[in-house]
């Protein structure tokens, strides 16, 4: 059961999310905040959350893209559930176990917020969507900080501690960026900056979470769980 949740589920959700984003991008009709006449999805001018909207800025129905993106994003709730199986891999050190458990609770809350993003498309529930999107990343800062401590004090390979540190630093940088970034509605340059920063942090998150499954798999084999 531990391997199912900490390895297979996390890997499936990560791969499913990337695949769904690619499919959603392919079927996205077009348009962005500053140019409703844009054809198709632009890597530099469209936020990921625009894939989940029911109506694009061009006024087109976006049913296929929204289905794939919102479904994949909501599946991260499963990753949140998986986090509760992680502490059992760090029982050899009481402090490590406690930190991993605290991290799991905080990480689960963060994943609940990401699921909230999927349930509140930006074009239908703008304020709720922004609330979930902004705070989802903020919950991940303390979560990743406790995971760093848990991994550092455990017998896990140090390279996975580094992965957690990268996750923590990149998330903190993005949250700080969000607090100081100008509105993408002001001009096209700010739009591009915001869009590229979002894609960078999401890429780092997905790669980090996926790579940690190899650590969990090693711990499971070592402890015969």
MODELLER restraints for C-alpha pairs under 7 A, 6 or more apart:
rsr = mdl.restraints
at = mdl.atoms
rsr.add(forms.Gaussian(group=physical.xy_distance, feature=features.Distance(at['CA:2:A'], at['CA:85:A']), mean=5.90, stdev=0.5))
rsr.add(forms.Gaussian(group=physical.xy_distance, feature=features.Distance(at['CA:3:A'], at['CA:217:A']), mean=6.79, stdev=0.5))
rsr.add(forms.Gaussian(group=physical.xy_distance, feature=features.Distance(at['CA:3:A'], at['CA:220:A']), mean=6.96, stdev=0.5))
rsr.add(forms.Gaussian(group=physical.xy_distance, feature=features.Distance(at['CA:5:A'], at['CA:82:A']), mean=4.94, stdev=0.5))
rsr.add(forms.Gaussian(group=physical.xy_distance, feature=features.Distance(at['CA:5:A'], at['CA:85:A']), mean=6.96, stdev=0.5))
rsr.add(forms.Gaussian(group=physical.xy_distance, feature=features.Distance(at['CA:6:A'], at['CA:82:A']), mean=5.47, stdev=0.5))
rsr.add(forms.Gaussian(group=physical.xy_distance, feature=features.Distance(at['CA:6:A'], at['CA:85:A']), mean=6.59, stdev=0.5))
rsr.add(forms.Gaussian(group=physical.xy_distance, feature=features.Distance(at['CA:6:A'], at['CA:86:A']), mean=6.62, stdev=0.5))
rsr.add(forms.Gaussian(group=physical.xy_distance, feature=features.Distance(at['CA:6:A'], at['CA:213:A']), mean=6.39, stdev=0.5))
rsr.add(forms.Gaussian(group=physical.xy_distance, feature=features.Distance(at['CA:6:A'], at['CA:216:A']), mean=6.47, stdev=0.5))
rsr.add(forms.Gaussian(group=physical.xy_distance, feature=features.Distance(at['CA:7:A'], at['CA:213:A']), mean=4.92, stdev=0.5))
rsr.add(forms.Gaussian(group=physical.xy_distance, feature=features.Distance(at['CA:7:A'], at['CA:216:A']), mean=6.69, stdev=0.5))
rsr.add(forms.Gaussian(group=physical.xy_distance, feature=features.Distance(at['CA:7:A'], at['CA:217:A']), mean=6.43, stdev=0.5))
rsr.add(forms.Gaussian(group=physical.xy_distance, feature=features.Distance(at['CA:9:A'], at['CA:79:A']), mean=6.97, stdev=0.5))
rsr.add(forms.Gaussian(group=physical.xy_distance, feature=features.Distance(at['CA:10:A'], at['CA:79:A']), mean=5.64, stdev=0.5))
rsr.add(forms.Gaussian(group=physical.xy_distance, feature=features.Distance(at['CA:10:A'], at['CA:210:A']), mean=6.61, stdev=0.5))
rsr.add(forms.Gaussian(group=physical.xy_distance, feature=features.Distance(at['CA:11:A'], at['CA:210:A']), mean=5.70, stdev=0.5))
rsr.add(forms.Gaussian(group=physical.xy_distance, feature=features.Distance(at['CA:13:A'], at['CA:75:A']), mean=6.37, stdev=0.5))
rsr.add(forms.Gaussian(group=physical.xy_distance, feature=features.Distance(at['CA:13:A'], at['CA:76:A']), mean=6.55, stdev=0.5))
rsr.add(forms.Gaussian(group=physical.xy_distance, feature=features.Distance(at['CA:14:A'], at['CA:206:A']), mean=6.06, stdev=0.5))
rsr.add(forms.Gaussian(group=physical.xy_distance, feature=features.Distance(at['CA:14:A'], at['CA:210:A']), mean=6.38, stdev=0.5))
rsr.add(forms.Gaussian(group=physical.xy_distance, feature=features.Distance(at['CA:16:A'], at['CA:72:A']), mean=6.41, stdev=0.5))
rsr.add(forms.Gaussian(group=physical.xy_distance, feature=features.Distance(at['CA:17:A'], at['CA:72:A']), mean=4.95, stdev=0.5))
rsr.add(forms.Gaussian(group=physical.xy_distance, feature=features.Distance(at['CA:17:A'], at['CA:73:A']), mean=6.71, stdev=0.5))
rsr.add(forms.Gaussian(group=physical.xy_distance, feature=features.Distance(at['CA:20:A'], at['CA:68:A']), mean=5.33, stdev=0.5))
rsr.add(forms.Gaussian(group=physical.xy_distance, feature=features.Distance(at['CA:20:A'], at['CA:69:A']), mean=5.84, stdev=0.5))
rsr.add(forms.Gaussian(group=physical.xy_distance, feature=features.Distance(at['CA:20:A'], at['CA:72:A']), mean=6.39, stdev=0.5))
rsr.add(forms.Gaussian(group=physical.xy_distance, feature=features.Distance(at['CA:21:A'], at['CA:69:A']), mean=5.92, stdev=0.5))
rsr.add(forms.Gaussian(group=physical.xy_distance, feature=features.Distance(at['CA:24:A'], at['CA:51:A']), mean=6.27, stdev=0.5))
rsr.add(forms.Gaussian(group=physical.xy_distance, feature=features.Distance(at['CA:24:A'], at['CA:64:A']), mean=6.83, stdev=0.5))
rsr.add(forms.Gaussian(group=physical.xy_distance, feature=features.Distance(at['CA:24:A'], at['CA:65:A']), mean=3.96, stdev=0.5))
rsr.add(forms.Gaussian(group=physical.xy_distance, feature=features.Distance(at['CA:24:A'], at['CA:68:A']), mean=5.99, stdev=0.5))
rsr.add(forms.Gaussian(group=physical.xy_distance, feature=features.Distance(at['CA:24:A'], at['CA:69:A']), mean=6.21, stdev=0.5))
rsr.add(forms.Gaussian(group=physical.xy_distance, feature=features.Distance(at['CA:25:A'], at['CA:41:A']), mean=5.59, stdev=0.5))
rsr.add(forms.Gaussian(group=physical.xy_distance, feature=features.Distance(at['CA:25:A'], at['CA:51:A']), mean=6.89, stdev=0.5))
rsr.add(forms.Gaussian(group=physical.xy_distance, feature=features.Distance(at['CA:25:A'], at['CA:65:A']), mean=6.84, stdev=0.5))
rsr.add(forms.Gaussian(group=physical.xy_distance, feature=features.Distance(at['CA:27:A'], at['CA:64:A']), mean=6.61, stdev=0.5))
rsr.add(forms.Gaussian(group=physical.xy_distance, feature=features.Distance(at['CA:27:A'], at['CA:65:A']), mean=5.80, stdev=0.5))
rsr.add(forms.Gaussian(group=physical.xy_distance, feature=features.Distance(at['CA:28:A'], at['CA:40:A']), mean=5.62, stdev=0.5))
rsr.add(forms.Gaussian(group=physical.xy_distance, feature=features.Distance(at['CA:28:A'], at['CA:41:A']), mean=5.69, stdev=0.5))
rsr.add(forms.Gaussian(group=physical.xy_distance, feature=features.Distance(at['CA:28:A'], at['CA:51:A']), mean=6.71, stdev=0.5))
rsr.add(forms.Gaussian(group=physical.xy_distance, feature=features.Distance(at['CA:28:A'], at['CA:62:A']), mean=6.46, stdev=0.5))
rsr.add(forms.Gaussian(group=physical.xy_distance, feature=features.Distance(at['CA:28:A'], at['CA:65:A']), mean=5.78, stdev=0.5))
rsr.add(forms.Gaussian(group=physical.xy_distance, feature=features.Distance(at['CA:29:A'], at['CA:39:A']), mean=6.69, stdev=0.5))
rsr.add(forms.Gaussian(group=physical.xy_distance, feature=features.Distance(at['CA:29:A'], at['CA:40:A']), mean=5.03, stdev=0.5))
rsr.add(forms.Gaussian(group=physical.xy_distance, feature=features.Distance(at['CA:29:A'], at['CA:60:A']), mean=6.60, stdev=0.5))
rsr.add(forms.Gaussian(group=physical.xy_distance, feature=features.Distance(at['CA:29:A'], at['CA:62:A']), mean=6.77, stdev=0.5))
rsr.add(forms.Gaussian(group=physical.xy_distance, feature=features.Distance(at['CA:30:A'], at['CA:38:A']), mean=5.37, stdev=0.5))
rsr.add(forms.Gaussian(group=physical.xy_distance, feature=features.Distance(at['CA:30:A'], at['CA:39:A']), mean=4.58, stdev=0.5))
rsr.add(forms.Gaussian(group=physical.xy_distance, feature=features.Distance(at['CA:30:A'], at['CA:40:A']), mean=3.91, stdev=0.5))
rsr.add(forms.Gaussian(group=physical.xy_distance, feature=features.Distance(at['CA:30:A'], at['CA:41:A']), mean=5.46, stdev=0.5))
rsr.add(forms.Gaussian(group=physical.xy_distance, feature=features.Distance(at['CA:30:A'], at['CA:56:A']), mean=6.92, stdev=0.5))
rsr.add(forms.Gaussian(group=physical.xy_distance, feature=features.Distance(at['CA:30:A'], at['CA:58:A']), mean=6.57, stdev=0.5))
rsr.add(forms.Gaussian(group=physical.xy_distance, feature=features.Distance(at['CA:31:A'], at['CA:37:A']), mean=5.42, stdev=0.5))
rsr.add(forms.Gaussian(group=physical.xy_distance, feature=features.Distance(at['CA:31:A'], at['CA:38:A']), mean=4.47, stdev=0.5))
rsr.add(forms.Gaussian(group=physical.xy_distance, feature=features.Distance(at['CA:31:A'], at['CA:39:A']), mean=6.38, stdev=0.5))
rsr.add(forms.Gaussian(group=physical.xy_distance, feature=features.Distance(at['CA:31:A'], at['CA:56:A']), mean=6.38, stdev=0.5))
rsr.add(forms.Gaussian(group=physical.xy_distance, feature=features.Distance(at['CA:31:A'], at['CA:57:A']), mean=5.23, stdev=0.5))
rsr.add(forms.Gaussian(group=physical.xy_distance, feature=features.Distance(at['CA:31:A'], at['CA:58:A']), mean=4.85, stdev=0.5))
rsr.add(forms.Gaussian(group=physical.xy_distance, feature=features.Distance(at['CA:32:A'], at['CA:38:A']), mean=6.76, stdev=0.5))
rsr.add(forms.Gaussian(group=physical.xy_distance, feature=features.Distance(at['CA:32:A'], at['CA:45:A']), mean=6.49, stdev=0.5))
rsr.add(forms.Gaussian(group=physical.xy_distance, feature=features.Distance(at['CA:32:A'], at['CA:46:A']), mean=5.95, stdev=0.5))
rsr.add(forms.Gaussian(group=physical.xy_distance, feature=features.Distance(at['CA:32:A'], at['CA:57:A']), mean=5.56, stdev=0.5))
rsr.add(forms.Gaussian(group=physical.xy_distance, feature=features.Distance(at['CA:33:A'], at['CA:57:A']), mean=6.32, stdev=0.5))
rsr.add(forms.Gaussian(group=physical.xy_distance, feature=features.Distance(at['CA:33:A'], at['CA:185:A']), mean=6.62, stdev=0.5))
rsr.add(forms.Gaussian(group=physical.xy_distance, feature=features.Distance(at['CA:34:A'], at['CA:188:A']), mean=6.71, stdev=0.5))
rsr.add(forms.Gaussian(group=physical.xy_distance, feature=features.Distance(at['CA:36:A'], at['CA:57:A']), mean=5.44, stdev=0.5))
rsr.add(forms.Gaussian(group=physical.xy_distance, feature=features.Distance(at['CA:36:A'], at['CA:58:A']), mean=4.35, stdev=0.5))
rsr.add(forms.Gaussian(group=physical.xy_distance, feature=features.Distance(at['CA:37:A'], at['CA:58:A']), mean=6.33, stdev=0.5))
rsr.add(forms.Gaussian(group=physical.xy_distance, feature=features.Distance(at['CA:44:A'], at['CA:192:A']), mean=5.37, stdev=0.5))
rsr.add(forms.Gaussian(group=physical.xy_distance, feature=features.Distance(at['CA:44:A'], at['CA:195:A']), mean=5.96, stdev=0.5))
rsr.add(forms.Gaussian(group=physical.xy_distance, feature=features.Distance(at['CA:44:A'], at['CA:196:A']), mean=6.02, stdev=0.5))
rsr.add(forms.Gaussian(group=physical.xy_distance, feature=features.Distance(at['CA:45:A'], at['CA:191:A']), mean=6.47, stdev=0.5))
rsr.add(forms.Gaussian(group=physical.xy_distance, feature=features.Distance(at['CA:45:A'], at['CA:192:A']), mean=5.51, stdev=0.5))
rsr.add(forms.Gaussian(group=physical.xy_distance, feature=features.Distance(at['CA:45:A'], at['CA:195:A']), mean=6.33, stdev=0.5))
rsr.add(forms.Gaussian(group=physical.xy_distance, feature=features.Distance(at['CA:46:A'], at['CA:195:A']), mean=6.43, stdev=0.5))
rsr.add(forms.Gaussian(group=physical.xy_distance, feature=features.Distance(at['CA:47:A'], at['CA:195:A']), mean=5.30, stdev=0.5))
rsr.add(forms.Gaussian(group=physical.xy_distance, feature=features.Distance(at['CA:51:A'], at['CA:65:A']), mean=5.54, stdev=0.5))
rsr.add(forms.Gaussian(group=physical.xy_distance, feature=features.Distance(at['CA:51:A'], at['CA:66:A']), mean=5.49, stdev=0.5))
rsr.add(forms.Gaussian(group=physical.xy_distance, feature=features.Distance(at['CA:51:A'], at['CA:69:A']), mean=6.16, stdev=0.5))
rsr.add(forms.Gaussian(group=physical.xy_distance, feature=features.Distance(at['CA:52:A'], at['CA:65:A']), mean=6.44, stdev=0.5))
rsr.add(forms.Gaussian(group=physical.xy_distance, feature=features.Distance(at['CA:52:A'], at['CA:66:A']), mean=3.89, stdev=0.5))
rsr.add(forms.Gaussian(group=physical.xy_distance, feature=features.Distance(at['CA:52:A'], at['CA:69:A']), mean=5.50, stdev=0.5))
rsr.add(forms.Gaussian(group=physical.xy_distance, feature=features.Distance(at['CA:52:A'], at['CA:70:A']), mean=5.52, stdev=0.5))
rsr.add(forms.Gaussian(group=physical.xy_distance, feature=features.Distance(at['CA:52:A'], at['CA:121:A']), mean=5.89, stdev=0.5))
rsr.add(forms.Gaussian(group=physical.xy_distance, feature=features.Distance(at['CA:53:A'], at['CA:62:A']), mean=6.65, stdev=0.5))
rsr.add(forms.Gaussian(group=physical.xy_distance, feature=features.Distance(at['CA:53:A'], at['CA:66:A']), mean=5.72, stdev=0.5))
rsr.add(forms.Gaussian(group=physical.xy_distance, feature=features.Distance(at['CA:53:A'], at['CA:121:A']), mean=5.01, stdev=0.5))
rsr.add(forms.Gaussian(group=physical.xy_distance, feature=features.Distance(at['CA:53:A'], at['CA:122:A']), mean=5.85, stdev=0.5))
rsr.add(forms.Gaussian(group=physical.xy_distance, feature=features.Distance(at['CA:53:A'], at['CA:123:A']), mean=5.71, stdev=0.5))
rsr.add(forms.Gaussian(group=physical.xy_distance, feature=features.Distance(at['CA:54:A'], at['CA:61:A']), mean=5.92, stdev=0.5))
rsr.add(forms.Gaussian(group=physical.xy_distance, feature=features.Distance(at['CA:54:A'], at['CA:62:A']), mean=4.93, stdev=0.5))
rsr.add(forms.Gaussian(group=physical.xy_distance, feature=features.Distance(at['CA:54:A'], at['CA:63:A']), mean=5.89, stdev=0.5))
rsr.add(forms.Gaussian(group=physical.xy_distance, feature=features.Distance(at['CA:54:A'], at['CA:66:A']), mean=6.16, stdev=0.5))
rsr.add(forms.Gaussian(group=physical.xy_distance, feature=features.Distance(at['CA:54:A'], at['CA:123:A']), mean=6.95, stdev=0.5))
rsr.add(forms.Gaussian(group=physical.xy_distance, feature=features.Distance(at['CA:55:A'], at['CA:61:A']), mean=4.79, stdev=0.5))
rsr.add(forms.Gaussian(group=physical.xy_distance, feature=features.Distance(at['CA:55:A'], at['CA:62:A']), mean=5.47, stdev=0.5))
rsr.add(forms.Gaussian(group=physical.xy_distance, feature=features.Distance(at['CA:55:A'], at['CA:123:A']), mean=6.75, stdev=0.5))
rsr.add(forms.Gaussian(group=physical.xy_distance, feature=features.Distance(at['CA:56:A'], at['CA:62:A']), mean=6.48, stdev=0.5))
rsr.add(forms.Gaussian(group=physical.xy_distance, feature=features.Distance(at['CA:70:A'], at['CA:118:A']), mean=4.62, stdev=0.5))
rsr.add(forms.Gaussian(group=physical.xy_distance, feature=features.Distance(at['CA:73:A'], at['CA:114:A']), mean=6.72, stdev=0.5))
rsr.add(forms.Gaussian(group=physical.xy_distance, feature=features.Distance(at['CA:73:A'], at['CA:115:A']), mean=6.18, stdev=0.5))
rsr.add(forms.Gaussian(group=physical.xy_distance, feature=features.Distance(at['CA:73:A'], at['CA:118:A']), mean=5.87, stdev=0.5))
rsr.add(forms.Gaussian(group=physical.xy_distance, feature=features.Distance(at['CA:74:A'], at['CA:114:A']), mean=6.87, stdev=0.5))
rsr.add(forms.Gaussian(group=physical.xy_distance, feature=features.Distance(at['CA:74:A'], at['CA:115:A']), mean=4.30, stdev=0.5))
rsr.add(forms.Gaussian(group=physical.xy_distance, feature=features.Distance(at['CA:74:A'], at['CA:118:A']), mean=5.63, stdev=0.5))
rsr.add(forms.Gaussian(group=physical.xy_distance, feature=features.Distance(at['CA:76:A'], at['CA:111:A']), mean=5.93, stdev=0.5))
rsr.add(forms.Gaussian(group=physical.xy_distance, feature=features.Distance(at['CA:76:A'], at['CA:115:A']), mean=6.71, stdev=0.5))
rsr.add(forms.Gaussian(group=physical.xy_distance, feature=features.Distance(at['CA:77:A'], at['CA:111:A']), mean=5.25, stdev=0.5))
rsr.add(forms.Gaussian(group=physical.xy_distance, feature=features.Distance(at['CA:77:A'], at['CA:112:A']), mean=5.81, stdev=0.5))
rsr.add(forms.Gaussian(group=physical.xy_distance, feature=features.Distance(at['CA:77:A'], at['CA:115:A']), mean=6.06, stdev=0.5))
rsr.add(forms.Gaussian(group=physical.xy_distance, feature=features.Distance(at['CA:80:A'], at['CA:107:A']), mean=6.21, stdev=0.5))
rsr.add(forms.Gaussian(group=physical.xy_distance, feature=features.Distance(at['CA:80:A'], at['CA:108:A']), mean=4.06, stdev=0.5))
rsr.add(forms.Gaussian(group=physical.xy_distance, feature=features.Distance(at['CA:80:A'], at['CA:111:A']), mean=5.27, stdev=0.5))
rsr.add(forms.Gaussian(group=physical.xy_distance, feature=features.Distance(at['CA:81:A'], at['CA:108:A']), mean=6.43, stdev=0.5))
rsr.add(forms.Gaussian(group=physical.xy_distance, feature=features.Distance(at['CA:83:A'], at['CA:104:A']), mean=4.91, stdev=0.5))
rsr.add(forms.Gaussian(group=physical.xy_distance, feature=features.Distance(at['CA:83:A'], at['CA:108:A']), mean=6.74, stdev=0.5))
rsr.add(forms.Gaussian(group=physical.xy_distance, feature=features.Distance(at['CA:84:A'], at['CA:104:A']), mean=5.46, stdev=0.5))
rsr.add(forms.Gaussian(group=physical.xy_distance, feature=features.Distance(at['CA:87:A'], at['CA:97:A']), mean=5.43, stdev=0.5))
rsr.add(forms.Gaussian(group=physical.xy_distance, feature=features.Distance(at['CA:87:A'], at['CA:100:A']), mean=5.01, stdev=0.5))
rsr.add(forms.Gaussian(group=physical.xy_distance, feature=features.Distance(at['CA:87:A'], at['CA:101:A']), mean=5.37, stdev=0.5))
rsr.add(forms.Gaussian(group=physical.xy_distance, feature=features.Distance(at['CA:89:A'], at['CA:219:A']), mean=6.19, stdev=0.5))
rsr.add(forms.Gaussian(group=physical.xy_distance, feature=features.Distance(at['CA:89:A'], at['CA:220:A']), mean=6.88, stdev=0.5))
rsr.add(forms.Gaussian(group=physical.xy_distance, feature=features.Distance(at['CA:90:A'], at['CA:96:A']), mean=6.00, stdev=0.5))
rsr.add(forms.Gaussian(group=physical.xy_distance, feature=features.Distance(at['CA:90:A'], at['CA:97:A']), mean=5.05, stdev=0.5))
rsr.add(forms.Gaussian(group=physical.xy_distance, feature=features.Distance(at['CA:90:A'], at['CA:154:A']), mean=6.23, stdev=0.5))
rsr.add(forms.Gaussian(group=physical.xy_distance, feature=features.Distance(at['CA:91:A'], at['CA:97:A']), mean=5.26, stdev=0.5))
rsr.add(forms.Gaussian(group=physical.xy_distance, feature=features.Distance(at['CA:93:A'], at['CA:154:A']), mean=6.57, stdev=0.5))
rsr.add(forms.Gaussian(group=physical.xy_distance, feature=features.Distance(at['CA:96:A'], at['CA:149:A']), mean=6.80, stdev=0.5))
rsr.add(forms.Gaussian(group=physical.xy_distance, feature=features.Distance(at['CA:96:A'], at['CA:150:A']), mean=4.13, stdev=0.5))
rsr.add(forms.Gaussian(group=physical.xy_distance, feature=features.Distance(at['CA:96:A'], at['CA:153:A']), mean=5.65, stdev=0.5))
rsr.add(forms.Gaussian(group=physical.xy_distance, feature=features.Distance(at['CA:96:A'], at['CA:154:A']), mean=6.20, stdev=0.5))
rsr.add(forms.Gaussian(group=physical.xy_distance, feature=features.Distance(at['CA:97:A'], at['CA:150:A']), mean=6.66, stdev=0.5))
rsr.add(forms.Gaussian(group=physical.xy_distance, feature=features.Distance(at['CA:99:A'], at['CA:146:A']), mean=5.25, stdev=0.5))
rsr.add(forms.Gaussian(group=physical.xy_distance, feature=features.Distance(at['CA:99:A'], at['CA:147:A']), mean=6.61, stdev=0.5))
rsr.add(forms.Gaussian(group=physical.xy_distance, feature=features.Distance(at['CA:99:A'], at['CA:149:A']), mean=6.72, stdev=0.5))
rsr.add(forms.Gaussian(group=physical.xy_distance, feature=features.Distance(at['CA:99:A'], at['CA:150:A']), mean=5.39, stdev=0.5))
rsr.add(forms.Gaussian(group=physical.xy_distance, feature=features.Distance(at['CA:100:A'], at['CA:146:A']), mean=6.38, stdev=0.5))
rsr.add(forms.Gaussian(group=physical.xy_distance, feature=features.Distance(at['CA:100:A'], at['CA:147:A']), mean=5.59, stdev=0.5))
rsr.add(forms.Gaussian(group=physical.xy_distance, feature=features.Distance(at['CA:100:A'], at['CA:150:A']), mean=5.35, stdev=0.5))
rsr.add(forms.Gaussian(group=physical.xy_distance, feature=features.Distance(at['CA:102:A'], at['CA:146:A']), mean=6.90, stdev=0.5))
rsr.add(forms.Gaussian(group=physical.xy_distance, feature=features.Distance(at['CA:103:A'], at['CA:143:A']), mean=4.30, stdev=0.5))
rsr.add(forms.Gaussian(group=physical.xy_distance, feature=features.Distance(at['CA:103:A'], at['CA:144:A']), mean=6.64, stdev=0.5))
rsr.add(forms.Gaussian(group=physical.xy_distance, feature=features.Distance(at['CA:103:A'], at['CA:146:A']), mean=5.15, stdev=0.5))
rsr.add(forms.Gaussian(group=physical.xy_distance, feature=features.Distance(at['CA:103:A'], at['CA:147:A']), mean=5.66, stdev=0.5))
rsr.add(forms.Gaussian(group=physical.xy_distance, feature=features.Distance(at['CA:104:A'], at['CA:143:A']), mean=6.93, stdev=0.5))
rsr.add(forms.Gaussian(group=physical.xy_distance, feature=features.Distance(at['CA:106:A'], at['CA:139:A']), mean=6.24, stdev=0.5))
rsr.add(forms.Gaussian(group=physical.xy_distance, feature=features.Distance(at['CA:106:A'], at['CA:140:A']), mean=6.94, stdev=0.5))
rsr.add(forms.Gaussian(group=physical.xy_distance, feature=features.Distance(at['CA:106:A'], at['CA:143:A']), mean=5.03, stdev=0.5))
rsr.add(forms.Gaussian(group=physical.xy_distance, feature=features.Distance(at['CA:107:A'], at['CA:139:A']), mean=6.83, stdev=0.5))
rsr.add(forms.Gaussian(group=physical.xy_distance, feature=features.Distance(at['CA:107:A'], at['CA:140:A']), mean=5.87, stdev=0.5))
rsr.add(forms.Gaussian(group=physical.xy_distance, feature=features.Distance(at['CA:107:A'], at['CA:143:A']), mean=5.24, stdev=0.5))
rsr.add(forms.Gaussian(group=physical.xy_distance, feature=features.Distance(at['CA:109:A'], at['CA:139:A']), mean=6.92, stdev=0.5))
rsr.add(forms.Gaussian(group=physical.xy_distance, feature=features.Distance(at['CA:110:A'], at['CA:136:A']), mean=4.70, stdev=0.5))
rsr.add(forms.Gaussian(group=physical.xy_distance, feature=features.Distance(at['CA:110:A'], at['CA:137:A']), mean=6.81, stdev=0.5))
rsr.add(forms.Gaussian(group=physical.xy_distance, feature=features.Distance(at['CA:110:A'], at['CA:139:A']), mean=5.08, stdev=0.5))
rsr.add(forms.Gaussian(group=physical.xy_distance, feature=features.Distance(at['CA:110:A'], at['CA:140:A']), mean=5.88, stdev=0.5))
rsr.add(forms.Gaussian(group=physical.xy_distance, feature=features.Distance(at['CA:111:A'], at['CA:136:A']), mean=6.93, stdev=0.5))
rsr.add(forms.Gaussian(group=physical.xy_distance, feature=features.Distance(at['CA:113:A'], at['CA:132:A']), mean=5.10, stdev=0.5))
rsr.add(forms.Gaussian(group=physical.xy_distance, feature=features.Distance(at['CA:113:A'], at['CA:136:A']), mean=4.96, stdev=0.5))
rsr.add(forms.Gaussian(group=physical.xy_distance, feature=features.Distance(at['CA:114:A'], at['CA:132:A']), mean=6.56, stdev=0.5))
rsr.add(forms.Gaussian(group=physical.xy_distance, feature=features.Distance(at['CA:114:A'], at['CA:133:A']), mean=6.56, stdev=0.5))
rsr.add(forms.Gaussian(group=physical.xy_distance, feature=features.Distance(at['CA:114:A'], at['CA:136:A']), mean=5.83, stdev=0.5))
rsr.add(forms.Gaussian(group=physical.xy_distance, feature=features.Distance(at['CA:116:A'], at['CA:132:A']), mean=5.86, stdev=0.5))
rsr.add(forms.Gaussian(group=physical.xy_distance, feature=features.Distance(at['CA:117:A'], at['CA:129:A']), mean=5.37, stdev=0.5))
rsr.add(forms.Gaussian(group=physical.xy_distance, feature=features.Distance(at['CA:117:A'], at['CA:132:A']), mean=5.49, stdev=0.5))
rsr.add(forms.Gaussian(group=physical.xy_distance, feature=features.Distance(at['CA:117:A'], at['CA:133:A']), mean=5.81, stdev=0.5))
rsr.add(forms.Gaussian(group=physical.xy_distance, feature=features.Distance(at['CA:120:A'], at['CA:128:A']), mean=6.44, stdev=0.5))
rsr.add(forms.Gaussian(group=physical.xy_distance, feature=features.Distance(at['CA:120:A'], at['CA:129:A']), mean=5.13, stdev=0.5))
rsr.add(forms.Gaussian(group=physical.xy_distance, feature=features.Distance(at['CA:121:A'], at['CA:129:A']), mean=6.33, stdev=0.5))
rsr.add(forms.Gaussian(group=physical.xy_distance, feature=features.Distance(at['CA:122:A'], at['CA:129:A']), mean=5.54, stdev=0.5))
rsr.add(forms.Gaussian(group=physical.xy_distance, feature=features.Distance(at['CA:137:A'], at['CA:171:A']), mean=6.64, stdev=0.5))
rsr.add(forms.Gaussian(group=physical.xy_distance, feature=features.Distance(at['CA:137:A'], at['CA:175:A']), mean=6.76, stdev=0.5))
rsr.add(forms.Gaussian(group=physical.xy_distance, feature=features.Distance(at['CA:138:A'], at['CA:175:A']), mean=6.50, stdev=0.5))
rsr.add(forms.Gaussian(group=physical.xy_distance, feature=features.Distance(at['CA:141:A'], at['CA:168:A']), mean=5.89, stdev=0.5))
rsr.add(forms.Gaussian(group=physical.xy_distance, feature=features.Distance(at['CA:141:A'], at['CA:171:A']), mean=6.31, stdev=0.5))
rsr.add(forms.Gaussian(group=physical.xy_distance, feature=features.Distance(at['CA:141:A'], at['CA:172:A']), mean=6.21, stdev=0.5))
rsr.add(forms.Gaussian(group=physical.xy_distance, feature=features.Distance(at['CA:144:A'], at['CA:164:A']), mean=6.37, stdev=0.5))
rsr.add(forms.Gaussian(group=physical.xy_distance, feature=features.Distance(at['CA:144:A'], at['CA:167:A']), mean=6.89, stdev=0.5))
rsr.add(forms.Gaussian(group=physical.xy_distance, feature=features.Distance(at['CA:144:A'], at['CA:168:A']), mean=5.34, stdev=0.5))
rsr.add(forms.Gaussian(group=physical.xy_distance, feature=features.Distance(at['CA:145:A'], at['CA:168:A']), mean=6.30, stdev=0.5))
rsr.add(forms.Gaussian(group=physical.xy_distance, feature=features.Distance(at['CA:147:A'], at['CA:164:A']), mean=6.85, stdev=0.5))
rsr.add(forms.Gaussian(group=physical.xy_distance, feature=features.Distance(at['CA:148:A'], at['CA:161:A']), mean=5.82, stdev=0.5))
rsr.add(forms.Gaussian(group=physical.xy_distance, feature=features.Distance(at['CA:148:A'], at['CA:164:A']), mean=5.54, stdev=0.5))
rsr.add(forms.Gaussian(group=physical.xy_distance, feature=features.Distance(at['CA:148:A'], at['CA:165:A']), mean=6.21, stdev=0.5))
rsr.add(forms.Gaussian(group=physical.xy_distance, feature=features.Distance(at['CA:151:A'], at['CA:161:A']), mean=5.44, stdev=0.5))
rsr.add(forms.Gaussian(group=physical.xy_distance, feature=features.Distance(at['CA:152:A'], at['CA:161:A']), mean=5.88, stdev=0.5))
rsr.add(forms.Gaussian(group=physical.xy_distance, feature=features.Distance(at['CA:160:A'], at['CA:212:A']), mean=6.60, stdev=0.5))
rsr.add(forms.Gaussian(group=physical.xy_distance, feature=features.Distance(at['CA:160:A'], at['CA:215:A']), mean=6.75, stdev=0.5))
rsr.add(forms.Gaussian(group=physical.xy_distance, feature=features.Distance(at['CA:163:A'], at['CA:208:A']), mean=6.18, stdev=0.5))
rsr.add(forms.Gaussian(group=physical.xy_distance, feature=features.Distance(at['CA:167:A'], at['CA:205:A']), mean=6.47, stdev=0.5))
rsr.add(forms.Gaussian(group=physical.xy_distance, feature=features.Distance(at['CA:167:A'], at['CA:208:A']), mean=6.66, stdev=0.5))
rsr.add(forms.Gaussian(group=physical.xy_distance, feature=features.Distance(at['CA:170:A'], at['CA:201:A']), mean=6.63, stdev=0.5))
rsr.add(forms.Gaussian(group=physical.xy_distance, feature=features.Distance(at['CA:171:A'], at['CA:201:A']), mean=6.90, stdev=0.5))
rsr.add(forms.Gaussian(group=physical.xy_distance, feature=features.Distance(at['CA:174:A'], at['CA:201:A']), mean=6.97, stdev=0.5))
rsr.add(forms.Gaussian(group=physical.xy_distance, feature=features.Distance(at['CA:182:A'], at['CA:190:A']), mean=6.57, stdev=0.5))
rsr.add(forms.Gaussian(group=physical.xy_distance, feature=features.Distance(at['CA:183:A'], at['CA:190:A']), mean=6.85, stdev=0.5))
rsr.add(forms.Gaussian(group=physical.xy_distance, feature=features.Distance(at['CA:184:A'], at['CA:190:A']), mean=4.91, stdev=0.5))
rsr.add(forms.Gaussian(group=physical.xy_distance, feature=features.Distance(at['CA:184:A'], at['CA:191:A']), mean=4.03, stdev=0.5))
rsr.add(forms.Gaussian(group=physical.xy_distance, feature=features.Distance(at['CA:184:A'], at['CA:194:A']), mean=6.62, stdev=0.5))
rsr.add(forms.Gaussian(group=physical.xy_distance, feature=features.Distance(at['CA:185:A'], at['CA:191:A']), mean=6.78, stdev=0.5))
